[in-house]
Amino acid sequence: MENTEGISRARFLAGAAAVGLAGAVLPASQAAATGGGPKRRGLKHRGVVYTVGAGETPGTAWSAARMRRDVRVIRDDLHADTIDVTGDGVDRLVATAAEAAERGLHVWLQPTLGDVPEREILDSIAECGRFAERLRRHGASVDFSVGCEFWLFVPGIIPGETVLERVENLQKGNVDMAKMQRRLARFTAKAAAVGRSVFHGRLSYAAAQDEDFEPVDWNLFDVVGIDYYSSFRQHADYVRELRRYLRWGKPLAITEFGTCAYVGAPEAGGMGWSIVDYTKEPNEIKGDPVRSERTQAAYLTDLLDVFESMNLYAAMAFEFVTPDAPHRPDNPRYDLDLASYAITKPIRNDPNDPNSDWHWEPKEAYRALQHRYAQHP
């Protein structure tokens, strides 16, 4: 998603968790097994989310040259076979998708435009869907997702002109849930119809993991997509929670999963970003969280074990890089990378200059994924 009021998509992960909504776990007797088709072992697609927002400052503005380098790294060094190209700006989205397809990666293309009129969002879906169809007809491996958590990003479903206002209304209980879900269902159906009219491959959507909050009619789509940020001690609990999405008899894609690099971050789920005080300028870390890249790496590999064991369709780690959350090893109070879900850490040439050029370095999470993905050429 494009930055909204200076707050990046990474700060609004797993929207249901952000408003204190727990994912309900159905009894095992209510969860159906996966649908038909030939049996396979493990995930079909293993990848990473790559967000193409404009950037919050000139220093982190989107760069085609940087994108091309990153895509090559994702394929050749990270050994991912899939890239989830998301964010807004049709030009950025299609340029990145084209680069990924040219490099032989499976493309999951997902426009995520927010805080603009409904018509603009549908137009963006149509433009990206037409491009995805051109890629598909030219032989690329591509899935198209019409968007992400519409209740959060599309005005008119929940009161509030911006993401921030909508989250605040949810937290305060200023939402008629029945009316919200009717509006959400109407818009989701519109988006699916637009996507289906221009794209003739596998169509999907990325939903929040709480079905009681965001019920989706998956009959509209070919692939069930879930943004997943749960944390359990036992793998069986993950399996029990995820199995409910298999009752549709359709492939299940984990469209986002991840955590931040500090002790206790997995338990925070989609609220990992909340250790930052965004009311201060510059933003600073609250309290004294203990940096732990190992915590992030262990969470990702544990989840991959679960997804592999369930033979899911795809899993995309969130996310490759968050340029506007720089790492400050010299000053932990301003180490915004602590609150980032990215598997790399951005480092500015001049830590005190937001317009400074920067580069990223791999975290332990990157190395862990690299090792796992390399095992599945």
Stockholm file with secondary structure:
# STOCKHOLM 1.0

chainA/1-377         MENTEGISRARFLAGAAAVGLAGAVLPASQAAATGGGPKRRGLKHRGVVYTVGAGETPGTAWSAARMRRDVRVIRDDLHADTIDVTGDGVDRLVATAAEAAERGLHVWLQPTLGDVPEREILDSIAECGRFAERLRRHGASVDFSVGCEFWLFVPGIIPGETVLERVENLQKGNVDMAKMQRRLARFTAKAAAVGRSVFHGRLSYAAAQDEDFEPVDWNLFDVVGIDYYSSFRQHADYVRELRRYLRWGKPLAITEFGTCAYVGAPEAGGMGWSIVDYTKEPNEIKGDPVRSERTQAAYLTDLLDVFESMNLYAAMAFEFVTPDAPHRPDNPRYDLDLASYAITKPIRNDPNDPNSDWHWEPKEAYRALQHRYAQHP
#=GR chainA/1-377 SS CCCBTTBCGGGGCSHHHHTTCCCCCCCGGGCCCCCSSCCCSSCSEEEEEEECCCCSSGGGCCCHHHHHHHHHHHHHTSCCSEEEEEESCHHHHHHHHHHHHHTTCEEEEEECCCSSCHHHHHHHHHHHHHHHHHHHHTTCCEEEEEEECHHHHSTTSSSCSSHHHHHHHHHTTCCCHHHHHHHHHHHHHHHHHHHHHHCCSCEEEEEESCTTTSCCCGGGCSEEEEEECCCCSSHHHHHHHHHGGGGGSSCEEEEEECCCSBTTHHHHGGGGGGGEETTSSSCEECSCCCBCHHHHHHHHHHHHHHHHHTTCSEEEESCSCCTTSCCCTTCGGGCGGGGCCCSEEEEESSTTCTTSCEEEEECHHHHHHHHHHHTCC
#=GC SS_cons         CCCBTTBCGGGGCSHHHHTTCCCCCCCGGGCCCCCSSCCCSSCSEEEEEEECCCCSSGGGCCCHHHHHHHHHHHHHTSCCSEEEEEESCHHHHHHHHHHHHHTTCEEEEEECCCSSCHHHHHHHHHHHHHHHHHHHHTTCCEEEEEEECHHHHSTTSSSCSSHHHHHHHHHTTCCCHHHHHHHHHHHHHHHHHHHHHHCCSCEEEEEESCTTTSCCCGGGCSEEEEEECCCCSSHHHHHHHHHGGGGGSSCEEEEEECCCSBTTHHHHGGGGGGGEETTSSSCEECSCCCBCHHHHHHHHHHHHHHHHHTTCSEEEESCSCCTTSCCCTTCGGGCGGGGCCCSEEEEESSTTCTTSCEEEEECHHHHHHHHHHHTCC
//
